[in-house]
Amino acid sequence: MLPKRWIVERTFAWLGRCRRHSKDYERNPETSEAMIYITILPLMLRRLAGTKS
């Protein structure tokens, strides 16, 4: 196993919570990238706020 592989696997697990990422529905790569940012935004906001819910 590679040293930091778990970080990537954990991130993919977080993205996998959003059903939209289960298939490749987007035609435009920029739209797909934007959806990833929207999906990860709540996690980043919780970390900035310092709450664990």
C-alpha positions in Angstrom: 0.0 0.0 0.0 1.3 3.4 -0.8 2.0 5.8 2.0 -0.7 8.5 1.5 -3.2 6.5 -0.5 -5.7 6.5 2.4 -6.1 10.3 2.0 -7.3 9.8 -1.6 -9.5 6.9 -0.7 -11.1 8.9 2.1 -11.8 11.8 -0.3 -13.4 9.5 -2.8 -15.6 8.1 0.0 -16.7 11.6 0.9 -17.5 12.3 -2.7 -19.3 9.0 -3.0 -21.9 10.1 -0.5 -23.4 12.3 -3.2 -25.5 10.2 -5.6 -24.7 12.5 -8.5 -21.1 11.3 -8.5 -22.1 7.6 -8.8 -22.3 7.9 -12.6 -20.7 10.3 -15.0 -23.7 12.4 -15.9 -21.8 15.6 -16.8 -20.8 16.3 -20.4 -18.6 19.2 -19.6 -15.5 18.7 -17.4 -16.0 22.2 -15.8 -19.5 21.2 -14.7 -18.2 18.0 -13.1 -15.5 20.0 -11.3 -18.0 22.5 -10.0 -20.2 19.6 -8.7 -17.2 18.2 -6.8 -16.6 21.6 -5.2 -20.3 21.9 -4.3 -20.3 18.4 -2.8 -17.2 19.0 -0.6 -18.3 22.5 0.5 -20.3 21.3 3.6 -17.3 19.4 4.8 -15.0 22.4 4.4 -17.5 24.7 6.1 -17.8 22.3 9.1 -14.0 22.2 9.5 -13.8 25.9 9.4 -16.6 26.3 11.9 -15.0 23.7 14.2 -18.1 21.6 14.8 -18.3 17.8 14.6 -21.9 17.3 13.5 
